[in-house]
Amino acid sequence: MKRWNGWGNANTDYPVPPAALEYLTKRLGPLDPTPDAAKQTLLAAVGESRLPAHRRVDASAETRLRHARGQSTPDWVDMRYGRADTFPDGVAFPETDEDVRDLLTYARNAGAHVIPYGGGTSVVGHITPLQTDAPVLTLSLERMRRLLDLDETSHLATFQAGVAGPELEEQLKARGYTLGHFPQSFEYSTLGGWIATRSSGQQSYHYGRIEGLFAGAQLETPRGRLEIKPVPASAAGPDVREMLLGSEGRLGVITQAKVRVRRVPEAEGFFGVFFPSWEQG
């Protein structure tokens, strides 16, 4: 299970290496770490939900706390030191496009603001609820993670947008393919999130940034469904595909995405270069 107040798995410990501790002590002096806030302290700060009941909306304090912040330094400070003071009023878990459309209608009728939620790896405050008189509904796509179609002629794969990086690659590898997009947040971030944030990443230089791999999508909007087909490039008018890239959820909720995939390489190599000193490097 993911940590509720930081990056990584809750079952994995990350002690500071002795050499690093010695270095920090020399540079900063004796260290006196501030203890983390207890989870119960933050759970007690989660107020009553302002949303009406819905079968796909979880309004429990635990779920709302776990979806209240991303992974930026301010987010970690809020969670680790008990400073978080805004929470979604409920978290919805759709499984189909129709569920998403139903939940958008539900949110509109409730006068709620909607926050699309992929892997929760935002470092710029995308998923932090604002202080507002309107209720806030977080829409988590974590149950929408299937490979829907693989066209081996055009090398286009269609996924539900909530699939995380490792699961996406696992489903493709079983068919002999790879997407080859590896942002730093690969472990938890999702395909829909990559598109909505125009994702890149240090390990993506060979196969390319997400805009070079993204071919088409389907999204649910407050005005209905929008389908972006994987057609050849055109000089006629604005490119809606480009409008969706980096749109940060403003245009709607991405529910399906078509991406360009390639055959798994016969071999992979990773190389590092080490220099004895800064001057020689």
C-alpha positions as CSV (number, residue, x, y, z in Angstrom):
1,M,0.0,0.0,0.0
2,K,1.2,3.5,-0.8
3,R,2.3,5.7,2.1
4,W,-0.4,8.1,3.2
5,N,2.0,10.9,3.9
6,G,4.9,10.5,1.4
7,W,6.3,8.7,-1.6
8,G,6.7,4.9,-1.8
9,N,5.3,1.8,-0.3
10,A,4.3,1.8,3.4
11,N,6.0,-1.6,3.9
12,T,9.4,-0.3,2.8
13,D,11.7,1.5,5.2
14,Y,14.2,4.2,3.9
15,P,16.8,4.8,6.7
16,V,19.3,7.5,6.1
17,P,22.7,5.8,5.2
18,P,25.4,6.3,7.9
19,A,27.6,8.2,5.4
20,A,24.8,10.6,4.5
21,L,23.9,11.1,8.1
22,E,27.6,12.0,8.9
23,Y,27.7,14.4,6.0
24,L,24.5,16.1,7.0
25,T,25.6,16.4,10.6
26,K,28.9,18.0,9.6
27,R,27.1,20.5,7.3
28,L,24.1,21.3,9.5
29,G,25.1,20.4,13.0
30,P,23.3,18.1,15.4
31,L,20.0,16.9,13.9
32,D,16.7,16.9,15.8
33,P,14.0,15.6,13.5
34,T,10.4,16.8,14.0
35,P,8.2,13.7,14.6
36,D,5.6,13.0,12.0
37,A,2.0,13.8,12.8
38,A,-0.1,10.7,13.7
39,K,-2.6,9.7,11.0
40,Q,-5.4,9.9,13.6
41,T,-4.6,13.6,14.0
42,L,-5.3,14.3,10.4
43,L,-8.3,11.9,10.2
44,A,-9.9,13.9,13.0
45,A,-9.5,17.1,10.9
46,V,-11.6,15.6,8.0
47,G,-15.0,17.1,8.4
48,E,-18.4,15.9,7.3
49,S,-19.0,15.4,3.6
50,R,-21.2,17.9,1.8
51,L,-22.0,15.5,-1.0
52,P,-25.2,13.5,-1.3
53,A,-24.8,9.7,-1.1
54,H,-23.9,7.8,-4.3
55,R,-23.0,4.1,-4.7
56,R,-19.6,4.8,-6.2
57,V,-18.6,7.7,-3.9
58,D,-16.6,6.9,-0.7
59,A,-17.0,9.6,1.9
60,S,-14.9,7.9,4.6
61,A,-12.3,10.0,6.3
62,E,-9.5,7.5,5.5
63,T,-10.2,7.6,1.7
64,R,-10.6,11.4,1.6
65,L,-7.3,11.9,3.5
66,R,-5.4,9.6,1.1
67,H,-6.6,11.6,-1.9
68,A,-6.1,15.1,-0.4
69,R,-2.6,15.8,-1.5
70,G,0.0,15.0,-4.2
71,Q,3.7,14.5,-4.0
72,S,5.2,18.0,-3.9
73,T,7.3,19.2,-1.0
74,P,4.4,21.4,0.3
75,D,2.2,18.4,0.1
76,W,4.5,16.3,2.1
77,V,4.9,19.1,4.7
78,D,1.1,19.3,5.0
79,M,0.7,15.6,5.6
80,R,3.8,14.8,7.6
81,Y,3.3,17.7,10.1
82,G,-0.5,17.7,10.3
83,R,-1.0,21.0,8.4
84,A,-3.5,19.7,5.8
85,D,-6.8,21.6,6.2
86,T,-8.7,20.8,2.9
87,F,-10.0,17.5,1.8
88,P,-12.3,16.2,-0.9
89,D,-15.8,15.6,0.2
90,G,-15.8,12.2,-1.4
91,V,-13.8,10.0,-3.7
92,A,-15.5,8.2,-6.6
93,F,-14.2,5.0,-8.2
94,P,-15.7,4.6,-11.7
95,E,-15.0,1.4,-13.7
96,T,-16.4,2.4,-17.1
97,D,-16.9,5.4,-19.3
98,E,-20.6,5.3,-18.5
99,D,-19.7,5.5,-14.7
100,V,-17.6,8.6,-15.4
101,R,-20.4,10.3,-17.3
102,D,-22.9,9.4,-14.5
103,L,-20.6,10.8,-11.9
104,L,-20.1,14.1,-13.8
105,T,-23.9,14.4,-13.9
106,Y,-24.1,13.7,-10.2
107,A,-21.4,16.3,-9.5
108,R,-23.2,18.9,-11.6
109,N,-26.5,18.3,-9.8
110,A,-24.7,18.5,-6.5
111,G,-22.9,21.8,-7.5
112,A,-19.6,20.1,-6.9
113,H,-16.1,20.8,-8.2
114,V,-14.5,17.7,-9.8
115,I,-10.8,16.8,-9.5
116,P,-9.6,14.0,-11.9
117,Y,-7.2,11.7,-10.0
118,G,-4.7,9.3,-11.6
119,G,-1.8,8.1,-9.5
120,G,-1.7,11.0,-7.2
121,T,1.9,12.0,-8.2
122,S,1.3,15.6,-9.0
123,V,4.0,18.0,-7.7
124,V,2.2,21.2,-8.6
125,G,-1.0,21.1,-6.6
126,H,-3.3,19.7,-9.2
127,I,-5.2,17.4,-6.8
128,T,-5.3,19.7,-3.7
129,P,-8.8,20.8,-2.9
130,L,-9.2,24.6,-2.5
131,Q,-11.2,26.2,0.3
132,T,-14.6,26.6,-1.3
133,D,-18.2,26.7,-0.4
134,A,-18.9,24.1,-3.0
135,P,-18.3,20.4,-2.3
136,V,-15.4,18.7,-4.0
137,L,-15.5,15.3,-5.7
138,T,-12.3,13.6,-6.5
139,L,-12.7,11.2,-9.4
140,S,-10.1,8.3,-9.1
141,L,-9.6,6.2,-12.2
142,E,-7.6,3.5,-10.5
143,R,-10.2,0.8,-11.4
144,M,-10.0,1.7,-15.1
145,R,-6.7,0.0,-16.1
146,R,-7.4,-2.6,-18.9
147,L,-5.9,-3.0,-22.3
148,L,-9.0,-2.7,-24.5
149,D,-7.5,-3.3,-27.9
150,L,-4.1,-3.9,-29.7
151,D,-4.0,-3.2,-33.4
152,E,-0.9,-5.1,-34.5
153,T,-1.1,-3.6,-38.0
154,S,-1.0,0.0,-37.0
155,H,0.8,-0.6,-33.7
156,L,-1.9,1.2,-31.8
157,A,-2.9,0.1,-28.3
158,T,-6.1,1.3,-26.6
159,F,-6.0,1.5,-22.8
160,Q,-8.4,2.7,-20.1
161,A,-6.7,5.8,-18.8
162,G,-6.3,4.8,-15.2
163,V,-3.6,2.2,-16.0
164,A,-0.3,2.8,-14.1
165,G,3.1,2.5,-15.8
166,P,4.1,-1.0,-14.6
167,E,0.7,-2.5,-15.3
168,L,0.6,-0.9,-18.8
169,E,4.0,-2.3,-19.7
170,E,3.2,-5.7,-18.2
171,Q,0.0,-6.0,-20.4
172,L,1.9,-4.9,-23.5
173,K,4.9,-7.2,-22.8
174,A,2.6,-10.2,-22.7
175,R,1.8,-9.4,-26.3
176,G,5.4,-8.6,-27.3
177,Y,5.1,-4.8,-27.2
178,T,6.3,-1.8,-25.2
179,L,5.3,1.9,-25.0
180,G,8.7,2.9,-23.7
181,H,7.6,5.9,-21.7
182,F,9.3,6.1,-18.3
183,P,8.8,9.3,-16.3
184,Q,10.3,9.5,-12.8
185,S,6.8,8.8,-11.4
186,F,6.4,5.7,-13.6
187,E,5.7,3.4,-10.6
188,Y,2.4,5.2,-9.7
189,S,1.5,7.7,-12.4
190,T,-1.1,6.8,-15.1
191,L,-1.5,7.0,-18.8
192,G,-4.3,9.5,-18.5
193,G,-2.1,11.6,-16.2
194,W,0.8,11.5,-18.6
195,I,-1.4,12.9,-21.4
196,A,-3.1,15.5,-19.1
197,T,0.3,16.8,-17.9
198,R,2.3,16.4,-21.2
199,S,4.7,14.0,-19.5
200,S,8.4,13.5,-20.2
201,G,11.1,11.8,-18.2
202,Q,14.8,11.1,-18.1
203,Q,14.4,7.5,-19.3
204,S,12.0,8.4,-22.2
205,Y,14.6,9.9,-24.6
206,H,14.7,6.8,-26.9
207,Y,11.0,6.3,-27.5
208,G,10.0,9.9,-26.9
209,R,7.8,12.2,-24.8
210,I,4.2,11.3,-24.4
211,E,3.1,13.8,-27.2
212,G,4.9,11.7,-29.7
213,L,3.3,8.5,-28.5
214,F,-0.3,9.8,-28.0
215,A,-2.5,9.1,-31.0
216,G,-6.1,9.5,-29.8
217,A,-8.5,9.5,-26.8
218,Q,-11.9,9.5,-25.5
219,L,-13.0,11.8,-22.7
220,E,-16.1,12.6,-20.8
221,T,-17.0,16.3,-20.4
222,P,-19.8,18.1,-18.7
223,R,-21.3,18.7,-22.2
224,G,-21.0,15.0,-23.3
225,R,-18.4,12.6,-24.8
226,L,-15.5,13.8,-27.0
227,E,-13.7,11.3,-29.2
228,I,-10.3,12.2,-30.7
229,K,-9.6,9.8,-33.5
230,P,-6.0,8.7,-34.5
231,V,-6.1,10.3,-37.9
232,P,-3.2,11.6,-40.0
233,A,-1.9,15.1,-39.3
234,S,-3.9,17.9,-40.9
235,A,-3.4,21.5,-41.7
236,A,-7.1,22.3,-41.4
237,G,-7.8,24.2,-38.2
238,P,-6.7,23.6,-34.5
239,D,-5.5,20.2,-33.5
240,V,-7.8,19.0,-30.7
241,R,-5.2,16.3,-29.8
242,E,-2.7,19.0,-29.0
243,M,-5.3,20.9,-27.0
244,L,-5.8,17.8,-24.8
245,L,-2.1,17.3,-24.2
246,G,-1.2,19.2,-21.0
247,S,-4.7,20.4,-20.4
248,E,-4.5,19.3,-16.7
249,G,-8.1,18.0,-16.7
250,R,-9.7,21.3,-17.8
251,L,-11.4,19.9,-20.9
252,G,-12.8,16.7,-19.2
253,V,-11.9,13.3,-17.8
254,I,-9.8,11.2,-20.1
255,T,-11.2,7.7,-20.0
256,Q,-9.5,5.9,-22.9
257,A,-6.2,6.6,-24.8
258,K,-4.7,5.3,-27.9
259,V,-0.9,5.2,-28.0
260,R,1.8,4.1,-30.5
261,V,3.6,1.0,-29.3
262,R,6.7,-0.9,-30.6
263,R,7.9,-4.4,-30.5
264,V,9.9,-5.3,-27.3
265,P,13.6,-4.9,-28.2
266,E,15.8,-8.0,-28.3
267,A,18.2,-6.5,-25.8
268,E,18.5,-3.5,-23.5
269,G,21.5,-1.8,-22.2
270,F,22.0,0.8,-19.4
271,F,25.3,2.5,-19.0
272,G,26.9,4.8,-16.5
273,V,30.1,6.8,-16.5
274,F,32.0,7.6,-13.3
275,F,34.9,10.0,-12.9
276,P,37.4,10.0,-10.0
277,S,37.0,13.7,-9.5
278,W,34.9,16.8,-10.4
279,E,37.8,18.2,-12.4
280,Q,38.3,15.1,-14.5
281,G,34.5,14.9,-15.1
